[in-house]
């Protein structure tokens, strides 16, 4: 399987065509049998923790380079993926396409993210990133 490598810089979203805009369908879930909340609920995040997002348009498997000088090789980086229509800040949704984050690898000045967009046409993708730059 061939993958595509792309560099992304944080940018304002562009107006784009809609993708797999099927009506949202969600199933209710049930608690996993926990009668009380866990005792240790501290987040243990540094005060320098931040979040941001990046946009990309594509499909299939792609290796994306997310550039942000605040990230280091020791940062803890968490990435989620969603589809958006015309405005990445307001129009996110779950359509017919399945999307997944496969791997995340931080480096000094950013991180590499491998995503998979299971759709036959290019879609507007938003990657939400939570970074704890203090790391371990």
GICOR-V726532 format. One record per pair of residues at least 4 apart in sequence whose ideal C-beta (glycine too) atoms are under 7 Angstrom apart, sorted by the first residue. I is the first residue (numbers start at 0). J is the second residue. Records with the same first field share a line. If there is no record, write none. Layout:
# GICOR-V726532
I=J, J
This chain:
# GICOR-V726532
0=60
2=60, 61, 62
3=61, 62
4=62, 64
5=55, 61, 63, 64
6=64, 66
7=53, 55, 63, 64, 65, 66
8=66
9=51, 53, 67
10=54
12=54, 86, 87, 88
14=85
15=56, 85, 123
17=84
18=82, 94, 96, 122, 123
19=82, 94, 95, 96, 118, 122
20=84, 94
21=94, 95
23=92, 93
36=40
44=48, 131
45=131, 132, 133
47=132, 133
48=130, 131
49=69, 130
50=127, 128, 129
51=67, 128
52=87, 125, 126, 127, 128
53=65, 126, 128
54=87, 123, 124, 125
55=63, 124, 126
56=121, 122, 123, 124
57=61, 116, 121, 124
58=116, 118, 119, 120, 121, 122
59=116
60=113, 115
61=114
62=111, 113
63=112, 114
64=109, 111
65=109, 110, 112, 126, 128
66=108, 109
67=109
68=108
69=130, 132
70=74, 76, 105, 108, 109, 110, 130, 132
71=105, 107, 132, 134
72=105, 106, 107
73=134, 135
74=105, 130, 131, 132, 134
75=131, 134
76=103, 105, 110, 128, 130
77=129
78=100, 103, 112, 126, 127, 128
79=100, 127
80=98, 99, 100, 114, 124, 126
81=91, 125
82=91, 92, 94, 96, 98, 122, 123, 124
83=87, 90, 91, 123, 125
84=90, 92, 123
85=90
86=90
87=125
91=125
96=116, 117, 118, 122
97=117
98=114, 115, 116, 124
99=114, 115
100=112, 114
101=113, 114, 115
102=113
103=110, 112
104=110, 111
105=110
106=110
112=126
114=124
116=122, 124
118=122
